[in-house]
Amino acid sequence: MSVVGRYLSEGRFFQGSWKNIKKFVKKKLKRFWRYADRFLANTYNYWKFCRRPIDNNKIVMLTSRGTYNCHPRAIADEIIRQNLPYEIVWVVRKENLVKEDYYPEGFKVVHRGSYEFYEEVSNAKVWIDNSVTFSYLFAKKRKEQVLIETWHGTFGLKKFDASVNNNKYWVKKAFQEGKVTDYCLTNCKFEEKLFKDTFWENAEMLPYGHPRNDILFQGETKEAKNLVASILEQYGIEKGTHILLYAPTYRDVPDATLYVLDYDAVRQALEERFGGKWVIMVRYHFLDRKLKMLNQEDENVINVTNYTDIQDLMLVADIGMTDYSSWIYDYFFTKKPGILYVPDIEEYEEKDREFLFPIESTPFPIAKTNEELVEQIRKFDQEKYDKDYQAFYDKMECYEDGHAAERVVEKLKEIMG
């Protein structure tokens, strides 16, 4: 029965209709005022800031996660290491504004979308992004400014172009930012072509490697060992304990069962195949809200979702595991074992994202069920993995070597004069 029919039958036609009309009008008015506010904000910010002289020593950096992470973090760390006289403005999400320990001393930290944000981006010589966040925040780039796109994936499995992305607003913003992007960082020939074929057709490719991956080549340095020790201490993990890092991708579907593992069986299989004591670190996507399902009472399962940068955790992990997330293709460069746990692969590829290459072409063993996962761990073949690793590396035409941040900073010196 229709709503109208029910109202007529129950003697509530005028009262019920008026209630729906008010609800409809309120929704439309809310949308109208939102657009009106955005128009006024864009107009005001352009008028207020467009004539400010460009500051050739200022760099504004941000990431989609809104914390001190990813490629911009690695670039900033290299600037600090070289003691360069640049002013770095770091843009954060509101909830991260109070976590000052995330950000190096001397950084100016501003909240994304705030008055201070538009003031700082208006005259910074360089903008550094890892998504299309400047466009999302309606920042208007001037012709004297330079935008460097670092992206947040490494030749990831999932397509993200306009033909497969259901978020049309995101696609619109990606095209907008792509048009004004000057440079894109890449770490392989495959990625160069991918960027050119999606949103950055006119940007110059910088074949420097990925700055956030530099740390993965420095595992034997004193700094890296100290970092590993601090993470183990933070989570109460005994030295010598082996770690499986499980970090699945974000899904739009509310089905939390897709993330559930038989942790006891997985740990037992790890101990049987590789020996020693094992714990499992679980890190969900920062946009995910399924964290409550993790059993916090199991001392061998550790929730590290709130740890700022997954790159640090890759140093700690002995084995990496995901489903479709691109982080595994960073972890790839450690040459340590990786596994794909994909319980919904057919549905995911059909309804969510198409793949850029066959998942079977990666060196990572694939499991669709907990039983298959346990079996893949037990029968893991290191010799086969090494052979498949090299074949995949050659296919992607990679050129990572652990010095990407240094190359980016040299480029910044050139840009900023």
VOPAGU-2260 file (C-alpha; in pm, 1 decimal, decimal comma):
REM VOPAGU-2260
SITE   aa  ch    i         X         Y         Z
SITE  MET   A    0       0,0       0,0       0,0
SITE  SER   A    1     123,2     348,7     -83,0
SITE  VAL   A    2     180,6     608,3     186,0
SITE  VAL   A    3     -95,1     825,1      37,3
SITE  GLY   A    4    -338,7     535,0      45,3
SITE  ARG   A    5    -261,8     464,4     408,9
SITE  TYR   A    6    -309,6     828,5     506,2
SITE  LEU   A    7    -644,8     840,2     323,3
SITE  SER   A    8    -762,1     520,6     488,3
SITE  GLU   A    9    -656,2     622,6     837,9
SITE  GLY   A   10    -787,8     979,0     821,4
SITE  ARG   A   11    -442,0    1136,8     826,5
SITE  PHE   A   12    -416,7    1263,0     468,5
SITE  PHE   A   13    -374,8    1635,2     534,1
SITE  GLN   A   14    -178,8    1595,7     856,8
SITE  GLY   A   15      50,6    1325,3     715,3
SITE  SER   A   16      97,4    1502,0     382,6
SITE  TRP   A   17     184,3    1828,4     554,1
SITE  LYS   A   18     445,0    1646,5     763,5
SITE  ASN   A   19     606,2    1501,0     449,9
SITE  ILE   A   20     589,7    1834,2     269,9
SITE  LYS   A   21     769,0    2006,7     559,0
SITE  LYS   A   22    1031,6    1732,7     561,0
SITE  PHE   A   23    1084,0    1767,7     183,3
SITE  VAL   A   24    1106,9    2146,5     198,3
SITE  LYS   A   25    1347,7    2133,2     492,8
SITE  LYS   A   26    1575,2    1896,1     300,8
SITE  LYS   A   27    1572,9    2115,9      -8,6
SITE  LEU   A   28    1636,7    2430,3     194,3
SITE  LYS   A   29    1925,1    2266,3     376,3
SITE  ARG   A   30    2085,3    2176,6      45,1
SITE  PHE   A   31    2023,1    2528,6     -89,5
SITE  TRP   A   32    2187,0    2695,3     211,1
SITE  ARG   A   33    2481,5    2456,2     192,0
SITE  TYR   A   34    2543,8    2553,0    -170,6
SITE  ALA   A   35    2488,2    2919,8     -89,6
SITE  ASP   A   36    2741,3    2903,3     194,1
SITE  ARG   A   37    2994,8    2733,0     -29,4
SITE  PHE   A   38    2950,8    2995,7    -301,0
SITE  LEU   A   39    2998,1    3277,1     -49,9
SITE  ALA   A   40    3301,7    3104,3     101,5
SITE  ASN   A   41    3469,1    3055,0    -236,0
SITE  THR   A   42    3400,6    3416,1    -332,6
SITE  TYR   A   43    3525,8    3553,3      -1,5
SITE  ASN   A   44    3842,9    3342,3       3,6
SITE  TYR   A   45    3931,2    3443,4    -351,1
SITE  TRP   A   46    3873,1    3810,5    -275,1
SITE  LYS   A   47    4054,4    3795,3      58,6
SITE  PHE   A   48    4363,8    3599,6     -38,2
SITE  CYS   A   49    4419,9    3603,0    -414,9
SITE  ARG   A   50    4647,4    3906,7    -414,6
SITE  ARG   A   51    4886,2    3791,8    -140,8
SITE  PRO   A   52    5247,7    3763,9    -263,1
SITE  ILE   A   53    5371,3    3405,5    -306,4
SITE  ASP   A   54    5601,2    3289,2     -26,8
SITE  ASN   A   55    5878,4    3092,2    -198,8
SITE  ASN   A   56    5977,1    2924,7     128,6
SITE  LYS   A   57    5633,8    2790,1     222,5
SITE  ILE   A   58    5503,3    2436,8     156,1
SITE  VAL   A   59    5153,7    2317,2     245,7
SITE  MET   A   60    5118,6    1940,1     291,7
SITE  LEU   A   61    4816,6    1722,8     356,0
SITE  THR   A   62    4697,6    1363,9     332,0
SITE  SER   A   63    4354,6    1209,8     297,0
SITE  ARG   A   64    4392,4    1052,3     642,8
SITE  GLY   A   65    4453,1    1395,8     792,7
SITE  THR   A   66    4749,1    1291,2    1009,3
SITE  TYR   A   67    5128,1    1294,9     980,5
SITE  ASN   A   68    5163,4    1005,8     738,3
SITE  CYS   A   69    5228,3     877,2     388,5
SITE  HIS   A   70    5453,8    1037,2     123,7
SITE  PRO   A   71    5419,2    1395,4     250,4
SITE  ARG   A   72    5547,9    1281,3     589,8
SITE  ALA   A   73    5856,0    1120,4     433,5
SITE  ILE   A   74    5923,5    1434,2     229,2
SITE  ALA   A   75    5884,9    1655,1     536,9
SITE  ASP   A   76    6120,2    1430,6     734,8
SITE  GLU   A   77    6384,3    1466,2     462,5
SITE  ILE   A   78    6345,1    1845,0     465,5
SITE  ILE   A   79    6403,1    1835,9     841,1
SITE  ARG   A   80    6701,9    1603,1     802,0
SITE  GLN   A   81    6863,4    1845,6     558,2
SITE  ASN   A   82    6779,0    2141,7     785,4
SITE  LEU   A   83    6629,0    2340,9     498,5
SITE  PRO   A   84    6478,2    2685,4     568,8
SITE  TYR   A   85    6128,0    2599,8     450,6
SITE  GLU   A   86    5810,4    2677,8     639,7
SITE  ILE   A   87    5595,9    2365,1     646,5
SITE  VAL   A   88    5223,4    2397,0     703,9
SITE  TRP   A   89    5057,1    2065,5     786,2
SITE  VAL   A   90    4681,2    2027,6     729,9
SITE  VAL   A   91    4491,8    1794,2     962,0
SITE  ARG   A   92    4141,9    1668,2    1023,5
SITE  LYS   A   93    3970,1    1832,7    1318,5
SITE  GLU   A   94    3990,7    1523,3    1538,9
SITE  ASN   A   95    4370,1    1517,3    1495,4
SITE  LEU   A   96    4428,0    1882,2    1574,6
SITE  VAL   A   97    4498,5    1819,6    1942,7
SITE  LYS   A   98    4747,8    1538,0    1881,3
SITE  GLU   A   99    5045,3    1769,3    1864,0
SITE  ASP   A  100    5291,2    1485,8    1925,5
SITE  TYR   A  101    5225,1    1370,9    1568,1
SITE  TYR   A  102    5387,9    1676,8    1417,8
SITE  PRO   A  103    5752,7    1784,9    1430,3
SITE  GLU   A  104    5845,6    2093,5    1623,8
SITE  GLY   A  105    5826,4    2408,3    1416,6
SITE  PHE   A  106    5542,9    2294,2    1190,0
SITE  LYS   A  107    5239,3    2514,8    1160,7
SITE  VAL   A  108    4935,2    2287,1    1199,3
SITE  VAL   A  109    4597,3    2401,5    1063,6
SITE  HIS   A  110    4255,4    2242,0    1044,3
SITE  ARG   A  111    4139,4    2152,2     692,0
SITE  GLY   A  112    3868,1    2383,2     563,0
SITE  SER   A  113    3936,5    2650,4     827,0
SITE  TYR   A  114    4008,3    3019,6     770,3
SITE  GLU   A  115    4373,1    2947,8     853,5
SITE  PHE   A  116    4381,9    2673,6     589,4
SITE  TYR   A  117    4269,5    2905,2     307,9
SITE  GLU   A  118    4504,9    3175,2     431,1
SITE  GLU   A  119    4805,1    2940,9     421,1
SITE  VAL   A  120    4733,5    2772,5      86,4
SITE  SER   A  121    4670,5    3105,3     -82,5
SITE  ASN   A  122    5038,9    3202,3     -96,3
SITE  ALA   A  123    5238,4    2879,7     -43,6
SITE  LYS   A  124    5476,7    2816,0    -329,4
SITE  VAL   A  125    5421,7    2438,0    -320,0
SITE  TRP   A  126    5122,3    2218,2    -239,1
SITE  ILE   A  127    5184,0    1848,9    -172,0
SITE  ASP   A  128    4886,5    1609,1    -172,8
SITE  ASN   A  129    4839,1    1231,9    -160,3
SITE  SER   A  130    4485,5    1225,2    -302,0
SITE  VAL   A  131    4260,9    1496,7    -445,0
SITE  THR   A  132    4210,9    1671,2    -111,9
SITE  PHE   A  133    4294,3    2027,3    -216,9
SITE  SER   A  134    4017,8    2009,9    -473,0
SITE  TYR   A  135    3778,8    1859,3    -217,2
SITE  LEU   A  136    3849,6    2156,6      10,1
SITE  PHE   A  137    3788,5    2408,1    -272,1
SITE  ALA   A  138    4142,9    2543,3    -258,5
SITE  LYS   A  139    4205,6    2755,6    -567,4
SITE  LYS   A  140    4556,7    2713,2    -706,3
SITE  ARG   A  141    4726,9    3014,4    -861,5
SITE  LYS   A  142    4945,8    2986,9   -1170,8
SITE  GLU   A  143    5260,4    3076,0    -971,6
SITE  GLN   A  144    5202,9    2782,0    -737,2
SITE  VAL   A  145    5315,8    2422,2    -786,3
SITE  LEU   A  146    5108,3    2115,2    -698,7
SITE  ILE   A  147    5283,6    1780,9    -650,1
SITE  GLU   A  148    5064,0    1470,1    -644,4
SITE  THR   A  149    5215,5    1180,0    -450,3
SITE  TRP   A  150    4903,7     958,3    -444,8
SITE  HIS   A  151    4846,3     702,9    -169,4
SITE  GLY   A  152    4882,9     371,8    -350,7
SITE  THR   A  153    5157,5     171,2    -515,7
SITE  PHE   A  154    5045,6      13,7    -847,4
SITE  GLY   A  155    4747,0    -108,0    -645,7
SITE  LEU   A  156    4513,6    -379,5    -758,7
SITE  LYS   A  157    4196,3    -170,1    -779,9
SITE  LYS   A  158    4088,1      53,4   -1064,7
SITE  PHE   A  159    3988,3     402,1    -952,2
SITE  ASP   A  160    3914,2     591,0   -1274,2
SITE  ALA   A  161    3583,0     744,5   -1378,0
SITE  SER   A  162    3458,4     426,5   -1546,3
SITE  VAL   A  163    3446,8     225,7   -1220,6
SITE  ASN   A  164    3424,0     479,1    -937,3
SITE  ASN   A  165    3068,5     509,0    -806,9
SITE  ASN   A  166    3145,4     830,5    -622,2
SITE  LYS   A  167    3080,3    1075,9    -904,3
SITE  TYR   A  168    3156,1    1373,8    -683,9
SITE  TRP   A  169    3501,5    1231,5    -606,6
SITE  VAL   A  170    3561,1    1175,9    -978,0
SITE  LYS   A  171    3463,5    1536,1   -1048,4
SITE  LYS   A  172    3712,0    1657,6    -787,4
SITE  ALA   A  173    3981,3    1424,5    -920,9
SITE  PHE   A  174    3947,6    1574,7   -1267,8
SITE  GLN   A  175    3956,6    1926,0   -1121,2
SITE  GLU   A  176    4275,1    1862,7    -926,6
SITE  GLY   A  177    4428,0    1663,4   -1209,9
SITE  LYS   A  178    4400,0    1963,1   -1441,6
SITE  VAL   A  179    4608,8    2183,8   -1213,3
SITE  THR   A  180    4861,7    1922,7   -1097,8
SITE  ASP   A  181    5215,9    1997,7   -1211,2
SITE  TYR   A  182    5395,3    1677,1   -1108,5
SITE  CYS   A  183    5307,7    1317,4   -1019,1
SITE  LEU   A  184    5545,6    1090,8    -828,8
SITE  THR   A  185    5577,3     738,0    -966,5
SITE  ASN   A  186    5775,0     427,1    -875,2
SITE  CYS   A  187    5737,1     214,5   -1188,9
SITE  LYS   A  188    5649,6     230,1   -1559,6
SITE  PHE   A  189    5312,9      68,2   -1491,4
SITE  GLU   A  190    5219,5     352,7   -1258,0
SITE  GLU   A  191    5329,2     622,1   -1501,6
SITE  LYS   A  192    5087,3     493,2   -1762,4
SITE  LEU   A  193    4813,0     447,6   -1503,3
SITE  PHE   A  194    4830,9     810,4   -1393,3
SITE  LYS   A  195    4838,2     941,2   -1747,9
SITE  ASP   A  196    4531,9     733,3   -1834,4
SITE  THR   A  197    4324,8     848,6   -1536,0
SITE  PHE   A  198    4331,6    1206,1   -1404,9
SITE  TRP   A  199    4683,0    1340,2   -1461,1
SITE  GLU   A  200    4716,7    1344,1   -1838,7
SITE  ASN   A  201    4898,0    1678,9   -1845,3
SITE  ALA   A  202    5114,4    1640,2   -1535,2
SITE  GLU   A  203    5485,3    1568,9   -1560,3
SITE  MET   A  204    5578,6    1230,3   -1418,4
SITE  LEU   A  205    5864,1    1224,2   -1166,2
SITE  PRO   A  206    6017,8     871,8   -1174,6
SITE  TYR   A  207    6172,2     907,0    -830,1
SITE  GLY   A  208    6013,4     618,3    -641,6
SITE  HIS   A  209    5777,9     662,6    -345,5
SITE  PRO   A  210    5913,7     855,8     -46,9
SITE  ARG   A  211    5712,2     660,3     209,7
SITE  ASN   A  212    5879,7     339,5      85,8
SITE  ASP   A  213    6232,6     464,0     158,3
SITE  ILE   A  214    6204,1     336,4     513,2
SITE  LEU   A  215    6142,6     -16,1     382,3
SITE  PHE   A  216    6495,5     -18,9     240,1
SITE  GLN   A  217    6647,3      98,7     569,5
SITE  GLY   A  218    6550,7    -184,4     803,6
SITE  GLU   A  219    6908,5    -238,0     922,4
SITE  THR   A  220    6976,3     123,3    1014,3
SITE  LYS   A  221    6991,6     237,8    1374,1
SITE  GLU   A  222    6692,1     467,5    1324,3
SITE  ALA   A  223    6476,1     186,8    1186,2
SITE  LYS   A  224    6572,5     -52,9    1464,7
SITE  ASN   A  225    6490,7     210,7    1726,2
SITE  LEU   A  226    6152,9     268,1    1560,0
SITE  VAL   A  227    6075,1    -104,2    1563,9
SITE  ALA   A  228    6173,5    -126,6    1930,2
SITE  SER   A  229    5947,7     166,8    2020,2
SITE  ILE   A  230    5648,5      11,0    1843,5
SITE  LEU   A  231    5701,7    -322,8    2017,2
SITE  GLU   A  232    5719,5    -140,8    2350,4
SITE  GLN   A  233    5408,7      66,4    2271,9
SITE  TYR   A  234    5199,9    -246,2    2215,1
SITE  GLY   A  235    5361,3    -460,4    2482,7
SITE  ILE   A  236    5512,3    -713,3    2241,5
SITE  GLU   A  237    5813,9    -909,4    2358,3
SITE  LYS   A  238    6129,7    -880,6    2151,1
SITE  GLY   A  239    6166,2   -1186,8    1927,5
SITE  THR   A  240    5791,4   -1230,5    1881,0
SITE  HIS   A  241    5685,6   -1267,2    1517,1
SITE  ILE   A  242    5408,2   -1048,1    1376,4
SITE  LEU   A  243    5140,7   -1093,1    1110,7
SITE  LEU   A  244    5003,8    -753,8    1002,3
SITE  TYR   A  245    4644,1    -783,1     877,3
SITE  ALA   A  246    4512,0    -460,6     720,6
SITE  PRO   A  247    4206,4    -499,9     494,4
SITE  THR   A  248    4076,0    -232,6     261,0
SITE  TYR   A  249    3766,3     -17,1     314,4
SITE  ARG   A  250    3434,2    -154,0     190,6
SITE  ASP   A  251    3106,6      29,1     144,2
SITE  VAL   A  252    2907,9    -277,2     251,9
SITE  PRO   A  253    2817,4    -309,0     622,5
SITE  ASP   A  254    2903,1    -680,4     638,3
SITE  ALA   A  255    3162,3    -704,0     915,8
SITE  THR   A  256    3190,2   -1082,4     879,7
SITE  LEU   A  257    3414,3   -1027,9     577,2
SITE  TYR   A  258    3690,1    -922,6     816,7
SITE  VAL   A  259    3656,9   -1204,9    1067,0
SITE  LEU   A  260    3951,2   -1441,3    1102,1
SITE  ASP   A  261    3994,6   -1757,5    1300,5
SITE  TYR   A  262    4283,4   -1598,9    1487,3
SITE  ASP   A  263    4372,1   -1907,4    1690,0
SITE  ALA   A  264    4392,4   -2129,2    1381,2
SITE  VAL   A  265    4594,6   -1869,3    1191,4
SITE  ARG   A  266    4845,2   -1830,3    1476,0
SITE  GLN   A  267    4879,9   -2205,6    1512,3
SITE  ALA   A  268    4950,1   -2240,5    1139,0
SITE  LEU   A  269    5210,1   -1962,2    1155,0
SITE  GLU   A  270    5388,0   -2129,3    1444,3
SITE  GLU   A  271    5382,7   -2467,0    1269,2
SITE  ARG   A  272    5521,8   -2330,5     940,6
SITE  PHE   A  273    5762,5   -2060,5    1058,5
SITE  GLY   A  274    5827,0   -2142,3    1423,7
SITE  GLY   A  275    5842,8   -1910,3    1723,3
SITE  LYS   A  276    5568,2   -1714,2    1894,8
SITE  TRP   A  277    5326,3   -1509,8    1680,9
SITE  VAL   A  278    5084,3   -1222,7    1738,5
SITE  ILE   A  279    4845,3   -1064,0    1489,6
SITE  MET   A  280    4825,3    -689,0    1441,5
SITE  VAL   A  281    4493,4    -575,0    1291,8
SITE  ARG   A  282    4464,6    -236,3    1125,0
SITE  TYR   A  283    4134,6    -132,1     970,2
SITE  HIS   A  284    4092,4     150,2     720,3
SITE  PHE   A  285    4059,1     486,5     895,8
SITE  LEU   A  286    3714,9     540,9     738,4
SITE  ASP   A  287    3589,6     205,6     862,1
SITE  ARG   A  288    3365,8     177,3    1166,4
SITE  LYS   A  289    3375,2    -199,2    1218,1
SITE  LEU   A  290    3641,7    -184,1    1487,1
SITE  LYS   A  291    3410,0    -303,1    1764,8
SITE  MET   A  292    3418,2    -658,0    1631,0
SITE  LEU   A  293    3784,8    -703,4    1719,7
SITE  ASN   A  294    3827,2    -918,5    2028,9
SITE  GLN   A  295    4033,0    -698,9    2258,3
SITE  GLU   A  296    4049,5    -972,9    2522,9
SITE  ASP   A  297    4280,2   -1186,2    2308,1
SITE  GLU   A  298    4631,9   -1080,1    2404,0
SITE  ASN   A  299    4764,5   -1222,2    2077,0
SITE  VAL   A  300    4541,2    -997,4    1862,2
SITE  ILE   A  301    4638,9    -630,3    1874,0
SITE  ASN   A  302    4433,6    -344,8    1730,2
SITE  VAL   A  303    4673,3     -96,5    1567,4
SITE  THR   A  304    4411,2      92,0    1363,5
SITE  ASN   A  305    4490,9     420,5    1533,5
SITE  TYR   A  306    4863,5     399,4    1463,8
SITE  THR   A  307    4940,6     695,4    1240,3
SITE  ASP   A  308    5144,4     548,1     955,4
SITE  ILE   A  309    5121,8     190,6     830,1
SITE  GLN   A  310    5469,8     218,2     677,6
SITE  ASP   A  311    5620,3     192,2    1025,9
SITE  LEU   A  312    5417,6    -121,1    1094,4
SITE  MET   A  313    5552,3    -279,2     776,5
SITE  LEU   A  314    5898,6    -264,5     930,3
SITE  VAL   A  315    5770,5    -453,1    1235,0
SITE  ALA   A  316    5573,1    -717,9    1044,5
SITE  ASP   A  317    5719,6   -1052,6     942,0
SITE  ILE   A  318    5423,5   -1131,0     715,1
SITE  GLY   A  319    5173,8    -889,4     561,2
SITE  MET   A  320    4813,9    -973,8     479,3
SITE  THR   A  321    4531,7    -779,5     316,3
SITE  ASP   A  322    4252,9    -829,4      65,9
SITE  TYR   A  323    4261,4    -558,6    -203,2
SITE  SER   A  324    4448,4    -274,9     -30,6
SITE  SER   A  325    4742,6    -117,0    -210,9
SITE  TRP   A  326    4964,9    -113,7      98,8
SITE  ILE   A  327    5067,1    -473,1      24,7
SITE  TYR   A  328    5236,5    -343,2    -291,2
SITE  ASP   A  329    5452,1    -120,8     -71,5
SITE  TYR   A  330    5523,1    -408,4     164,4
SITE  PHE   A  331    5617,9    -596,6    -151,0
SITE  PHE   A  332    5953,2    -412,8    -154,5
SITE  THR   A  333    6056,9    -566,0     177,2
SITE  LYS   A  334    6055,9    -906,1      -1,2
SITE  LYS   A  335    5892,2   -1051,5     307,7
SITE  PRO   A  336    5594,7   -1289,9     258,9
SITE  GLY   A  337    5253,4   -1145,6     180,0
SITE  ILE   A  338    4910,7   -1312,4     166,9
SITE  LEU   A  339    4574,7   -1210,5      20,3
SITE  TYR   A  340    4261,1   -1306,7     214,2
SITE  VAL   A  341    3968,8   -1237,5     -22,6
SITE  PRO   A  342    3642,6   -1396,0     101,2
SITE  ASP   A  343    3426,1   -1183,2    -131,8
SITE  ILE   A  344    3647,4   -1157,9    -438,9
SITE  GLU   A  345    3385,1   -1231,8    -703,8
SITE  GLU   A  346    3133,1    -987,5    -559,9
SITE  TYR   A  347    3396,2    -723,5    -489,1
SITE  GLU   A  348    3534,4    -724,6    -843,3
SITE  GLU   A  349    3186,5    -727,7    -996,4
SITE  LYS   A  350    3011,0    -468,5    -780,0
SITE  ASP   A  351    3280,3    -257,1    -616,4
SITE  ARG   A  352    3605,4    -228,9    -810,2
SITE  GLU   A  353    3747,2    -389,1   -1121,1
SITE  PHE   A  354    4112,0    -494,5   -1103,9
SITE  LEU   A  355    4402,5    -342,2   -1296,1
SITE  PHE   A  356    4564,1    -683,2   -1341,5
SITE  PRO   A  357    4470,3   -1042,1   -1256,7
SITE  ILE   A  358    4503,0   -1099,0    -885,0
SITE  GLU   A  359    4659,5   -1435,1    -965,4
SITE  SER   A  360    4953,8   -1257,2   -1131,9
SITE  THR   A  361    5080,2   -1125,1    -796,7
SITE  PRO   A  362    5330,5   -1331,6    -596,9
SITE  PHE   A  363    5093,2   -1343,6    -298,1
SITE  PRO   A  364    4914,4   -1670,8    -209,9
SITE  ILE   A  365    4534,2   -1630,4    -222,9
SITE  ALA   A  366    4274,2   -1761,8      22,7
SITE  LYS   A  367    3894,7   -1723,3       8,8
SITE  THR   A  368    3808,7   -1890,6     340,4
SITE  ASN   A  369    3963,7   -1924,6     682,9
SITE  GLU   A  370    4037,6   -2288,6     603,4
SITE  GLU   A  371    4216,9   -2194,1     281,6
SITE  LEU   A  372    4408,7   -1922,5     466,4
SITE  VAL   A  373    4537,2   -2168,2     724,7
SITE  GLU   A  374    4635,2   -2408,9     447,2
SITE  GLN   A  375    4817,4   -2140,5     247,7
SITE  ILE   A  376    5021,0   -2050,0     556,0
SITE  ARG   A  377    5109,6   -2411,0     629,2
SITE  LYS   A  378    5225,4   -2482,0     274,1
SITE  PHE   A  379    5394,5   -2145,2     205,4
SITE  ASP   A  380    5674,0   -2204,6     -47,9
SITE  GLN   A  381    5950,9   -1943,9      -9,0
SITE  GLU   A  382    6132,7   -2052,8    -325,1
SITE  LYS   A  383    5817,0   -2016,9    -537,3
SITE  TYR   A  384    5738,6   -1683,0    -371,9
SITE  ASP   A  385    6084,3   -1545,3    -457,6
SITE  LYS   A  386    6047,9   -1654,2    -820,6
SITE  ASP   A  387    5697,9   -1507,7    -853,6
SITE  TYR   A  388    5815,4   -1189,6    -679,7
SITE  GLN   A  389    6085,5   -1126,3    -938,7
SITE  ALA   A  390    5848,8   -1192,3   -1228,6
SITE  PHE   A  391    5596,3    -941,2   -1093,2
SITE  TYR   A  392    5868,8    -684,3   -1016,4
SITE  ASP   A  393    5997,4    -707,9   -1374,2
SITE  LYS   A  394    5646,3    -683,1   -1517,8
SITE  MET   A  395    5578,0    -358,2   -1332,7
SITE  GLU   A  396    5920,6    -217,5   -1432,7
SITE  CYS   A  397    5987,6     -88,2   -1081,2
SITE  TYR   A  398    6262,3     156,0    -991,5
SITE  GLU   A  399    6233,0     190,5    -612,4
SITE  ASP   A  400    6570,6     211,1    -436,7
SITE  GLY   A  401    6510,5     385,9    -104,0
SITE  HIS   A  402    6613,1     739,9    -210,4
SITE  ALA   A  403    6283,5     885,5    -333,9
SITE  ALA   A  404    6248,9    1153,5     -65,4
SITE  GLU   A  405    6597,3    1283,6    -142,3
SITE  ARG   A  406    6504,5    1323,6    -509,7
SITE  VAL   A  407    6180,9    1504,2    -424,0
SITE  VAL   A  408    6364,2    1747,0    -198,3
SITE  GLU   A  409    6615,4    1819,0    -473,0
SITE  LYS   A  410    6318,4    1898,9    -697,6
SITE  LEU   A  411    6176,9    2127,4    -428,8
SITE  LYS   A  412    6505,8    2315,8    -412,3
SITE  GLU   A  413    6481,8    2366,7    -788,2
SITE  ILE   A  414    6119,8    2486,8    -766,4
SITE  MET   A  415    6164,6    2716,4    -469,1
SITE  GLY   A  416    6491,6    2865,5    -578,2
